Amino acid sequence: MIHVWQLLLLFGAAFFGGVSIFLIKKGDHTKQLKLVLSFSGAFLFAITVLHLIPDAYHGNDNLVGVFILGGFLFQVILEQFSDGVEHGHIHHHEHDHHRVFPFAILVSLCIHAFLEGMPLAQGYQNQLVFGIALHHIPAAFALASVMMVNKVSKNKMIFFLALFAIMAPAGYFFSDTLSHTAAFNLQQYFNRIMGVVIGIFLHISTTILFESSEGHQFNLRKMVVVLLGISIPLIGFLMEM
């Protein structure tokens, strides 16, 4: 059973990660976002490799790899609608010379977050909760940036950010409800659901880490942030051995 503080962390990280855009000077968005993205991408990649992938194969289900590939490809499809907001891409959208908010971005991000919350009903709480929460901070920030450049009102921005923030907890409650029904044994399918989430995480984290820097220049700050993001899960992993 997931704890209340973990649900609050999932909601709060996404919501306040988005509304923080109101506290940052215009023009500083991109610079701040890139550093947060680099850290979250490294952290997400590390917990996926060190914890999630090994644990997903504990049940000796040979189809887990198929679901990992499926999650990876599903994220590719989602990004055709989200424009890569998950890893910090910010675009302007115009219609008849007026900027409008592209609802396909919000819908795809909500589906993405809902799926990530589903495996929380059957364990992995600490690693997965922190990974999802950390990943949703820059995603929500980028979503808020998209809304801001497309002239969405402040009240609507807050509503849409709250909707996105509630999706991961909603995914948890949905799968938890299914797991307590006689007609559906979540444990039987858990590793496969986890495989889909692993595929999503692998796509997002590697996209963040391996996208070219501006001018293909070495960036010391980004390197330090990436090493820090990898070190935290690695230290925790070594301490558990």
Backbone hydrogen bonds, N-H to C=O, Kabsch-Sander energy under -0.5 kcal/mol:
donor,donor_aa,acceptor,acceptor_aa,energy
7,L,3,H,-1.6
8,L,4,V,-2.5
9,L,5,W,-2.0
10,L,6,Q,-2.2
11,F,7,L,-2.4
12,G,8,L,-3.3
13,A,9,L,-2.7
14,A,10,L,-1.3
15,F,11,F,-2.8
16,F,12,G,-2.7
17,G,13,A,-1.3
18,G,14,A,-1.4
19,V,15,F,-2.5
20,S,16,F,-1.3
21,I,18,G,-1.6
22,F,19,V,-1.9
23,L,20,S,-1.7
24,I,20,S,-0.6
24,I,21,I,-0.6
28,D,25,K,-2.1
32,Q,28,D,-2.2
33,L,29,H,-2.6
34,K,30,T,-2.2
35,L,31,K,-1.3
36,V,32,Q,-2.0
37,L,33,L,-2.7
38,S,34,K,-2.2
39,F,35,L,-2.1
40,S,36,V,-2.6
41,G,37,L,-2.9
42,A,38,S,-2.0
43,F,39,F,-2.6
44,L,40,S,-2.7
45,F,41,G,-2.3
46,A,42,A,-2.3
47,I,43,F,-2.3
48,T,44,L,-1.8
49,V,45,F,-2.3
50,L,46,A,-2.9
51,H,47,I,-2.0
52,L,47,I,-2.1
53,I,48,T,-2.8
55,D,51,H,-2.1
56,A,52,L,-2.1
57,Y,53,I,-1.1
57,Y,54,P,-0.6
58,H,55,D,-1.4
60,N,57,Y,-1.5
62,N,60,N,-0.8
64,V,61,D,-1.7
67,F,63,L,-1.7
68,I,64,V,-2.0
69,L,65,G,-2.2
70,G,66,V,-2.2
71,G,67,F,-2.5
72,F,68,I,-2.2
73,L,69,L,-2.6
74,F,70,G,-2.5
75,Q,71,G,-2.0
76,V,72,F,-1.5
77,I,73,L,-2.0
78,L,74,F,-2.6
79,E,75,Q,-2.1
80,Q,77,I,-1.4
81,F,78,L,-1.6
82,S,78,L,-2.0
83,D,79,E,-1.3
85,V,82,S,-1.1
87,H,84,G,-1.4
88,G,85,V,-2.0
89,H,84,G,-2.0
95,H,98,H,-2.9
98,H,95,H,-1.5
100,V,93,H,-1.7
103,F,101,F,-0.9
105,I,102,P,-1.4
106,L,102,P,-0.8
107,V,103,F,-2.6
108,S,104,A,-2.3
109,L,105,I,-2.2
110,C,106,L,-2.2
111,I,107,V,-2.3
112,H,108,S,-2.2
113,A,109,L,-2.6
114,F,110,C,-2.5
115,L,111,I,-2.3
116,E,112,H,-1.7
117,G,113,A,-1.5
118,M,114,F,-0.9
118,M,115,L,-0.6
120,L,117,G,-1.1
121,A,118,M,-1.5
122,Q,119,P,-1.9
123,G,120,L,-0.8
128,L,124,Y,-2.5
129,V,124,Y,-0.5
129,V,125,Q,-3.0
130,F,126,N,-2.1
131,G,127,Q,-2.1
132,I,128,L,-3.0
133,A,129,V,-2.7
134,L,130,F,-2.5
135,H,131,G,-2.1
136,H,132,I,-2.3
137,I,133,A,-0.9
139,A,135,H,-1.3
140,A,136,H,-2.7
141,F,137,I,-2.1
142,A,138,P,-2.7
143,L,139,A,-2.3
144,A,140,A,-2.6
145,S,141,F,-2.1
146,V,142,A,-2.4
147,M,143,L,-2.2
148,M,144,A,-2.5
149,V,145,S,-2.6
150,N,146,V,-1.3
151,K,148,M,-1.6
152,V,147,M,-2.8
157,M,153,S,-2.4
158,I,154,K,-2.3
159,F,155,N,-2.0
160,F,156,K,-2.8
161,L,157,M,-2.5
162,A,158,I,-2.2
163,L,159,F,-2.1
164,F,160,F,-2.3
165,A,161,L,-2.6
166,I,162,A,-1.6
167,M,164,F,-1.2
168,A,164,F,-0.5
170,A,166,I,-2.1
171,G,167,M,-2.4
172,Y,168,A,-1.9
173,F,169,P,-2.5
174,F,170,A,-2.4
175,S,171,G,-2.2
176,D,172,Y,-2.6
177,T,173,F,-2.2
178,L,174,F,-2.0
179,S,175,S,-2.1
180,H,176,D,-0.8
180,H,177,T,-0.8
181,T,178,L,-1.6
184,F,181,T,-1.1
186,L,184,F,-0.9
188,Q,185,N,-0.9
189,Y,185,N,-0.7
189,Y,186,L,-1.1
190,F,186,L,-1.0
193,I,189,Y,-2.2
194,M,190,F,-3.0
195,G,191,N,-1.8
196,V,192,R,-1.7
197,V,193,I,-1.9
198,I,194,M,-2.7
199,G,195,G,-2.3
200,I,196,V,-2.0
201,F,197,V,-2.9
202,L,198,I,-2.9
203,H,199,G,-2.1
204,I,200,I,-2.4
205,S,201,F,-2.9
206,T,202,L,-2.0
207,T,203,H,-2.0
208,I,204,I,-2.3
209,L,205,S,-2.4
210,F,206,T,-2.6
211,E,207,T,-1.1
216,H,213,S,-2.4
217,Q,214,E,-1.2
220,L,218,F,-0.6
223,M,219,N,-2.2
224,V,220,L,-2.5
225,V,221,R,-2.2
226,V,222,K,-2.5
227,L,223,M,-2.5
228,L,224,V,-2.1
229,G,225,V,-2.4
230,I,226,V,-2.0
231,S,227,L,-2.2
232,I,228,L,-1.8
234,L,230,I,-1.8
235,I,231,S,-2.9
236,G,232,I,-1.9
237,F,233,P,-2.5
238,L,234,L,-2.5
239,M,235,I,-2.0
240,E,236,G,-1.1
241,M,237,F,-0.7
241,M,238,L,-0.5
